[in-house]
Amino acid sequence: MARARGEAEVAGLSHGGLGRRPSPPRVTEAEVRRERRLRGAGGAAAEGVPTTVLSLHQPLASFLAHGLQRIEGRGWTTEFRGPLWIHAGSRQPAPEDIARWEALYRDAFAVDGHEVHMPQQYPTSALVGLVEVVDVLSAEELAAWRLPRGVRREARSHGSGFLFLVEQHRRLVVPLKMSGQHKLWRLDKRTAAGALRGLVPAELEPPLRFDVLRALGRGAPAEESDSGPDESGRHESDSEDEAVLAAALQLSLGDRAPAATAASMPAAAPAAWPTEGPLSGYLSTTRRNDLSQE
């Protein structure tokens, strides 16, 4: 019962008047598979208006819409790939949760050499943006990839379940107030078509491309990494992370020089999922964000 109430809350179905509205329809895995077949065959799904939605708690819904979040953790997997609307659930985020997640993302981008700005507002019970889901992997699968250090930190912060890899972020200039549903659900086509006209690009520069990171190959075993900083404060894997990031950015921009190939790269070793230390506290917060795990 408690889990069911939590799933309704994240979707925006249990507060006041919103709770009396009919729930939007869920998207089944059979529908997901059918739409993937149509898209692959160049059918209606390839050209149609995207209508699949995922509800999240704030601040992560806005992080996705604003291009900050590239990885989203769920306790369940799906065959869904393609454009996905992002909906913010009804729960008002606690100031300490906002501060914790903002600090994590500032740090994740900073270690990869980027400064980012946080959203000014975190609307609730609203459609906030659209992203492209390029893959869904288990956390163990992604941990084996060669990843820039900040991307590894982001992945670890989203738990040990399944990870949605997203790109091509767009945000709604004016969020659309609406109730939602847990897991994947369906937005009516008329509303979706109108929302498309209100989107603006939000992907950060330079964009992260997961197919490039996949092409770099697997890293070294997890237990060999993150052995601690040296006297200068740098970790042993910092130089490898910087090289991986440089290669990924070169490939993203179309520079496929031999120096940027996977074979020429050092084995940057992704860390094991933390059970203690500064990142461990984020895992419980992530699981509160994903209240539709099963």
N, C-alpha and C positions, 0 to 999 in steps of 0.2 A: 504493500500500500504506500509506504513512504517513497519508494522508488518511482511509482506511478505518479504521485503528486509532484515529485521533482522533475519528471519528464514533462509534465504539463506546464510547470512553472517556467522552464527554460524556453518553451515554445510560446509563452505568452498567453496561456489558456486559462489561468486561474486567478486573474485579478479583475475584480469589479465587472464592468460591462463586457470586457473582452471574454470573460469566462462564459457568457451566455451566447456567444456567437458560435455557429457551427464550426467544427474543426475542419481545416482544409484537408483534402484527401492525401493519404500517404502514397509514396511511390514504391511499388514492389520491385523486387529483384527481377521478376519476369518482365516487367515494363522496362527496366534498365537494360536488360539483355536485348530486348526487341529494338529499342531505340539505338543501341550500339550497332546492331546489324544494319538498320536503315542508314545510319550515318556512314558506315563503312561502304555501303552500296551506293552512296550519293543520293539517297532517297529524301523524303520529306524532313526527317530529323536533321539532315545536314544543313538545310536552309531555313528551318523553322525558327520560331521565337523560343528561346530557352525558358523552361517553366519549372525546373527542379530546384528546390530550396533546401538549405540546411540552417537550422536555428542554433545559435550559440549564445552563451552569456557574454556580456560586456566585461572587460574591454576588448576581448579577442575578436568579437564581430567587427568592430571598427578597425582593429589592427589588420584584419584581412582586407577590408574594403579600402584602406589607405595604403596598401602595399607593404606594410611592415612585416606581416606574418606570411611566411612561405610554406609552413608546415602546420597542419592541424591534427591533433590526436583524437582518436575515437576508440571506444571499446569494442567496436564491430567493424567488419570490412564490407566492401561492396564492389561490384563490377562497374560502378558508375565512372565514366570519364567524360569530360566535356565541360561546358559552361554551367556554373552553379551559382545561384543567387544566395546571398548571405543575409540572414535575418537575425536581428538582435532580440533575445528573449526579454521577458517582462521584468526580471529581477534587477533592481538598481544595484550597480556594483559598489562594493564597500571601498572607501578611500584607500585602505591598506592593500586591497587586491589590485587596484589601479596602480598604486605606487610600486608594488612588487613586480607586476608584469612590465610596466614601463622601464623599470631599472634593468630587468632581464634583457629586454630588447635593445635598449641603449648599449648595454655591454656587448651583446652579441654582434651588433653592427660595428661597434668601436674596435673590437679585436680584428675585424676584417677591414678596418681603415675607413669606415663611413660614419658620418654624423647624421642622425635622423631626428625628425621632429614628430612629436606625438599629436594625436587628434586633440582638438580643443573641446570636443563634446563627445559623450557616449550615449546616444539615444537608445531608448528601450522600446520593445514592442513595435519594431519597425524594420522594414527592408532597407539595407544600408549599402549594398554593392553587389558586384558580380565578379567571379574569378573563374579561371580555367583549371579544372582538376586534370592533371596530366598523368597521375599514377596514384595508386594506393598500395602501400607496402607495410609489412610488419616492421616494428621497430628494430628487430634483429636484422632484417634484410638491409635497412637503411644504415644501420651501424657498421655494416661491412664495407660501405662505400668510402672512397676517398673524398672527404668533405673539407671545405675551409672551416677553420676553428669555430667561427661564429655560427655557421650553419649547424655544426655538430651540437653546439650548446642549445640552439633553438630546438633541434630534434629531441635532445634529452629532456628538455623541459616539458615536453608534451607526452610523457609517459611511455609505457612499454607495451602498448596495444598495437593499434594500426594507425598509420600516418598518411594523411591526404597531402600530396605534393601539389602546390598550386602556383600558377603564374598568371600573367595578363590581368592584373588587378584593375578594377574600375569601381568608382564609388558614386553613389547618388548625391548630387548637390543638395537635394532636399529629400531626406529619408521619408519613406512612405509608411505611415502608421498602419499596422495590421497585426492580427494574432497569427500564431503559427502552429507548428506540430512538431513532435519529436521524430528523430531520424530524418530521412528524406521525405519531402512532401511536395505537393503540386500547387503552383501559382496559376490562377486562371490566365488564359492567353491575352485577354484584353488588358488586364493590369500589367502583365509582363511586357507587352508591346509598348505601353505608355512609359513604363520604367526604363526601358532601353533608351528612350529619347532623353532621359535625365541623367545619363551616366557620363562621367569624365574620366580620362585615364588617371591612374593612381600608382602605376608600377614605378618603383624607384630605379634610378640609374646608377650604375649599369644593372640591367635586369639579370636575375639569376635564372639559369636554364638547367633543368634537371637532366635533360638528355645529354648535355655536355658533361655533367658530373658523372652520370652513369658510364659514359664513354671512357672516363679516366680509369675505370676499373676498380677492383676491390683494394682495400687497405690491408695493413698488417693486422694480426690478431689484436683484439681489443685490450687484452691484458698487458700488451707491450707499450701502451701509450699513457700520456699524462703522468709521467713519473715525477712531476714536481718541477718548480722553477730552479734555474741555476743561480749563481751569485748575482747576475745582472737582472734577475727577476723574470727571465724568459724561460719558457718550457722547451724541452728538447724538441717537441714537435712544431714549435712556432715557425721555424724556417720552412719545414715541409708544408705547413698550412699556407704560408705566404706563396710558395711556389704553386701549390694546387690552385689557390684562388687566382693567381696571375694567369695560369693556363686556362682555367675555366672562363675567365673574362675574355681572353684572346679568342677562344673558340666561339664564345657567344657573339663576338663582333665579326666572326667570319675569318679570323686569322688562324689558319691551320698549319702554321709553320712546324717543321719537324720538332723544334724545341718544345712545343706545347703538346706533344703526343703523350699518351698514357705510358708508353714504354720508357720514355725518358724521364718520368717523374719519380721522385723518391716516394717511398711507401709511407704516406701519412696515415697514422693509425688512429681510427676513431676510438673514443673512450667507451668503457662499459657504462651502462645506465647507472647513475649515482644512487647509492642508498644512504649516503651521508655527505655532509659538506654543504656549501651555500646553495647548490642547485636542488638538493633533496627536498627542501620545503616547497618548491614549486610544483612537485608532482601531485601532492594532495590538492593543491589549488586547481590543477588541470583536471583532476578527476571530478572536482565539484563543477567544473565547466562542462564536462561531458556526463550528463545525467541520464543519457540514453545508451548505456553501454551494452545492454543485452536485448 
